[in-house]
Amino acid sequence: MIKILKPIFLLSLLVVFIAISCTKTKVDTVTNIITDTITHHIIDTSLETPAYSIIAKFSLIDTLPVFPVGSGSYEIGSEFYASDSGVITRLGCLCPIKDSTYKVSLWDFNSNTLLASANVTCADSTHFSYTSITPVYITANKSYIISYNNTVSGVGQGYYFPSLKSNSALAFPFSDGSITFVNSYYVSSTSSVFPTILDNNYIAPADFVFQVK
């Protein structure tokens, strides 16, 4: 004999079913939103090559003044900070001598600690060249220096000092995207060392690839 369920019991079952369904839907929705947000953030974050961009915007790329081979061996760099935390994945430079290999270095500005370095071979002396590194995490609003040494086989291979298109005096800070260049430094050296002498007349032709994370 089939028993007829009472309306109150049926209503209770319906409420339980709806509650379970709603809870599952809510959890799935939250999970999907979190997943989509993270995926979207990683995929859509643009790469930044700040020195290249700033030099291209403000400088006469085709008429960069070149200090010739034999003019000295130097470590030339620029102090910078990022407005957002992120990672640096490649180091690069703009080199006056085609097919030469230069050492590019990333430093912690406050501790003078070397964070990463790379040998960069310039296939074209009029464009920046880059080499991949193990990603280095960059803290927002913390100061770093990106520099390169112009020495190849014991001889200073000359260097670029970008000129402003406006012919006006170079004035820091210079910003592009998340990156702001604050000062520039140099030191006379045939090997990679932390540059300590302040010289705010140029943006060093050393660069990096940065991604906000």
Secondary structure as GFF3:
##gff-version 3
##sequence-region A 1 213
A	DSSP	alpha_helix	7	44	.	.	.	ID=ss1
A	DSSP	beta_strand	47	48	.	.	.	ID=ss2
A	DSSP	alpha_helix	50	58	.	.	.	ID=ss3
A	DSSP	three_ten_helix	61	63	.	.	.	ID=ss4
A	DSSP	beta_strand	66	67	.	.	.	ID=ss5
A	DSSP	beta_strand	74	82	.	.	.	ID=ss6
A	DSSP	beta_strand	86	93	.	.	.	ID=ss7
A	DSSP	beta_strand	101	108	.	.	.	ID=ss8
A	DSSP	beta_strand	114	121	.	.	.	ID=ss9
A	DSSP	beta_strand	129	138	.	.	.	ID=ss10
A	DSSP	beta_strand	144	149	.	.	.	ID=ss11
A	DSSP	beta_strand	151	152	.	.	.	ID=ss12
A	DSSP	beta_strand	155	156	.	.	.	ID=ss13
A	DSSP	beta_strand	159	160	.	.	.	ID=ss14
A	DSSP	beta_strand	174	176	.	.	.	ID=ss15
A	DSSP	beta_strand	179	188	.	.	.	ID=ss16
A	DSSP	beta_strand	197	198	.	.	.	ID=ss17
A	DSSP	beta_strand	206	212	.	.	.	ID=ss18
###
